[in-house]
Amino acid sequence: MHSLDAAAEWFLRLNGFFTVQNFVVHPVRPEEGSRQRTDADVLGIRFPGRQEIVGGRPLVDHAAFRDAHWPIFAIAEVKTGRCRLNGPWTSHEEQNVTNVLRSFGHMSNATFETTSEALYQKGRFKSGELEARLLCFGASRSEDLSEGVLQLEWEEAFGFIFDRYQAFWRAKRENQQWPPVGRFLWNQSRHRERESFTRKMLEAFGVPEQEPRPRLQANSDRA
């Protein structure tokens, strides 16, 4: 059985992110002992100017990322139900966000503090040089999360994967080196329509059904 963490990581990889799955935040102070503080389901960094040409055509990424002219650093939580953030990413006192940012590097001490404070308060930091944000994959969006938290519903994520596969089907048939989750999603998308595929993937990954709603529109370029 493929995990939702792996599916989330694959979605980010298809959007140009370099990723780390299950990133452990270790104890910081000696008195904490050896027990880990928490882990991030997926970390990702996407650099500006990303461009990938496949079969003579450019890949078009998800609208949340495609126009970024700065690095994007994402801390992603993965849920089967409604989007939410675990305590370690919302508790300012524990400074887990700060510790993850320090492992990423790239910033001065003052920027660490500014960035982590913005993530705790708003779920997003953005400047002319960097964007950092909390991201949650879930079955449905939540009104309880800060506006800056990027919420991606699984139906949308699986739909994006289907569109990318279909748009570049011929060029991507040689995929033996893909991770297992990527090949599984590829095989399941064969001979299926978009709606049938997304419904099947929600079932396969144990995502509960939501209330019926209007059918999602595919990306205009199906990339």
C-alpha positions as CSV (number, residue, x, y, z in Angstrom):
1,M,0.0,0.0,0.0
2,H,1.4,3.4,-1.0
3,S,1.3,6.1,1.6
4,L,-0.3,9.5,1.3
5,D,3.0,11.0,2.3
6,A,4.6,9.5,-0.8
7,A,1.7,10.8,-3.0
8,A,2.2,14.3,-1.6
9,E,5.9,14.2,-2.2
10,W,5.3,13.0,-5.8
11,F,2.9,15.9,-6.4
12,L,5.6,18.3,-5.2
13,R,8.2,16.6,-7.3
14,L,6.1,17.0,-10.4
15,N,5.9,20.7,-9.6
16,G,9.7,21.1,-9.5
17,F,10.3,20.7,-5.8
18,F,13.4,18.9,-4.4
19,T,11.9,16.9,-1.5
20,V,12.6,15.2,1.7
21,Q,10.0,12.8,3.2
22,N,9.6,12.3,7.0
23,F,12.1,14.9,8.1
24,V,12.8,14.4,11.8
25,V,13.2,17.3,14.2
26,H,15.6,16.1,16.9
27,P,15.8,17.3,20.5
28,V,17.5,20.7,20.8
29,R,18.3,21.0,24.5
30,P,20.3,18.4,26.5
31,E,17.5,18.1,29.0
32,E,15.1,16.9,26.3
33,G,16.9,13.5,26.1
34,S,16.8,11.4,22.9
35,R,13.1,11.5,22.0
36,Q,12.5,13.3,18.7
37,R,10.3,16.4,18.8
38,T,8.3,15.8,15.7
39,D,8.7,15.1,12.0
40,A,7.6,17.0,8.9
41,D,5.7,14.7,6.5
42,V,7.4,16.4,3.5
43,L,9.8,19.3,3.1
44,G,10.4,20.8,-0.3
45,I,12.4,23.5,-2.0
46,R,11.6,24.9,-5.4
47,F,14.0,27.2,-7.1
48,P,13.1,30.2,-9.4
49,G,13.5,29.9,-13.1
50,R,12.4,26.2,-13.1
51,Q,11.7,25.0,-16.6
52,E,11.4,21.5,-17.9
53,I,10.8,20.6,-21.5
54,V,9.4,17.2,-22.3
55,G,8.7,16.1,-25.8
56,G,9.2,19.6,-27.2
57,R,6.7,21.2,-24.8
58,P,7.2,22.9,-21.4
59,L,5.6,21.4,-18.3
60,V,3.2,23.8,-16.7
61,D,3.1,23.6,-12.9
62,H,0.2,24.1,-10.5
63,A,-1.1,27.6,-10.3
64,A,0.1,28.0,-6.7
65,F,3.8,27.7,-7.9
66,R,4.2,28.4,-11.6
67,D,4.7,32.2,-11.5
68,A,7.1,32.3,-8.6
69,H,10.4,34.2,-9.3
70,W,11.9,33.3,-5.9
71,P,12.7,30.1,-4.0
72,I,9.8,28.4,-2.3
73,F,10.4,26.5,0.9
74,A,7.4,24.3,2.0
75,I,6.7,22.4,5.2
76,A,3.9,20.0,4.2
77,E,1.4,18.2,6.5
78,V,-0.5,15.2,5.1
79,K,-4.0,14.3,6.3
80,T,-6.6,11.9,5.2
81,G,-9.4,14.1,6.5
82,R,-9.9,17.8,6.7
83,C,-6.8,20.0,6.5
84,R,-5.2,20.8,9.8
85,L,-1.8,21.4,11.3
86,N,-0.3,19.4,14.2
87,G,0.7,21.2,17.4
88,P,4.4,21.2,16.7
89,W,3.9,23.6,13.7
90,T,1.6,26.0,15.5
91,S,3.2,26.2,19.0
92,H,5.5,29.2,18.9
93,E,7.2,28.3,22.2
94,E,8.6,25.0,20.8
95,Q,10.3,26.7,17.9
96,N,10.1,23.7,15.7
97,V,9.6,25.8,12.6
98,T,12.7,27.7,13.4
99,N,14.7,24.5,13.8
100,V,13.5,23.3,10.4
101,L,14.4,26.6,8.8
102,R,17.9,26.4,10.3
103,S,18.4,23.0,8.7
104,F,17.5,24.6,5.4
105,G,20.1,27.4,5.9
106,H,20.3,30.3,3.4
107,M,19.2,32.9,6.0
108,S,20.7,35.3,8.5
109,N,19.6,35.0,12.1
110,A,17.4,38.0,11.8
111,T,15.7,36.4,8.8
112,F,15.2,33.1,10.6
113,E,13.3,34.9,13.3
114,T,11.2,37.0,10.9
115,T,10.4,34.0,8.7
116,S,9.4,31.6,11.5
117,E,7.3,34.3,13.2
118,A,5.4,34.9,10.0
119,L,4.8,31.1,9.6
120,Y,3.5,30.8,13.1
121,Q,1.2,33.8,12.8
122,K,0.1,33.6,9.1
123,G,1.4,30.3,7.7
124,R,3.4,32.2,5.1
125,F,6.4,34.4,4.7
126,K,7.2,36.2,1.4
127,S,9.9,38.6,0.4
128,G,11.6,39.5,-2.8
129,E,14.2,36.8,-2.1
130,L,12.2,33.9,-0.5
131,E,8.8,32.4,0.0
132,A,8.3,30.0,2.9
133,R,4.9,28.5,3.7
134,L,3.0,25.8,5.5
135,L,1.2,23.5,3.2
136,C,-1.5,20.9,4.0
137,F,-2.8,18.1,1.9
138,G,-6.3,16.9,3.0
139,A,-9.7,15.7,1.9
140,S,-11.2,19.1,2.3
141,R,-10.1,22.7,3.3
142,S,-10.5,24.1,6.7
143,E,-11.7,27.6,7.7
144,D,-9.7,27.3,10.9
145,L,-6.3,27.6,9.3
146,S,-4.5,30.9,8.7
147,E,-5.0,32.4,5.3
148,G,-1.4,32.0,4.3
149,V,-1.5,28.2,4.7
150,L,-1.7,26.6,1.3
151,Q,-4.5,23.9,1.4
152,L,-4.6,21.3,-1.4
153,E,-7.4,18.9,-1.6
154,W,-6.5,15.4,-2.6
155,E,-9.1,15.5,-5.4
156,E,-7.2,18.5,-6.9
157,A,-3.8,16.9,-6.3
158,F,-4.7,13.6,-8.0
159,G,-6.4,15.5,-10.8
160,F,-3.2,17.5,-11.4
161,I,-1.2,14.3,-11.6
162,F,-3.7,12.8,-14.1
163,D,-3.5,15.9,-16.3
164,R,0.3,15.8,-16.3
165,Y,0.4,12.1,-17.2
166,Q,-2.2,12.5,-20.0
167,A,-0.6,15.6,-21.5
168,F,2.8,13.9,-21.8
169,W,1.8,10.3,-22.1
170,R,4.0,9.3,-24.9
171,A,7.2,11.0,-23.5
172,K,6.6,9.6,-20.0
173,R,6.1,6.0,-20.9
174,E,9.7,5.2,-20.0
175,N,9.3,5.5,-16.3
176,Q,10.9,2.4,-14.8
177,Q,13.1,4.6,-12.5
178,W,10.2,6.5,-11.0
179,P,9.4,5.7,-7.4
180,P,6.8,3.1,-6.8
181,V,4.0,5.6,-6.0
182,G,4.7,7.4,-9.3
183,R,4.4,4.2,-11.3
184,F,1.3,3.1,-9.3
185,L,-0.5,6.4,-10.2
186,W,0.7,6.1,-13.8
187,N,-0.7,2.5,-14.1
188,Q,-4.0,3.4,-12.5
189,S,-4.4,6.4,-14.9
190,R,-4.4,4.2,-18.0
191,H,-7.7,3.7,-19.7
192,R,-9.5,5.9,-17.2
193,E,-11.2,9.3,-17.4
194,R,-10.1,12.0,-15.0
195,E,-13.1,11.8,-12.6
196,S,-12.8,8.0,-12.5
197,F,-9.1,8.2,-11.7
198,T,-9.4,10.7,-8.9
199,R,-12.3,8.7,-7.3
200,K,-10.3,5.5,-7.6
201,M,-7.2,7.1,-6.0
202,L,-9.2,8.6,-3.1
203,E,-10.5,5.1,-2.4
204,A,-7.0,3.5,-2.8
205,F,-5.3,5.9,-0.5
206,G,-8.1,5.8,2.1
207,V,-9.3,9.4,1.7
208,P,-13.0,9.7,2.8
209,E,-15.6,10.9,0.4
210,Q,-16.7,14.5,0.7
211,E,-20.1,16.1,-0.1
212,P,-20.8,16.2,-3.8
213,R,-19.7,19.4,-5.6
214,P,-19.2,20.7,-9.1
215,R,-16.8,18.7,-11.2
216,L,-13.3,20.1,-11.2
217,Q,-12.2,21.7,-14.4
218,A,-9.0,20.2,-15.8
219,N,-6.0,22.5,-16.4
220,S,-6.3,24.3,-19.7
221,D,-3.1,22.8,-21.0
222,R,-3.6,19.5,-19.2
223,A,0.0,19.7,-18.1
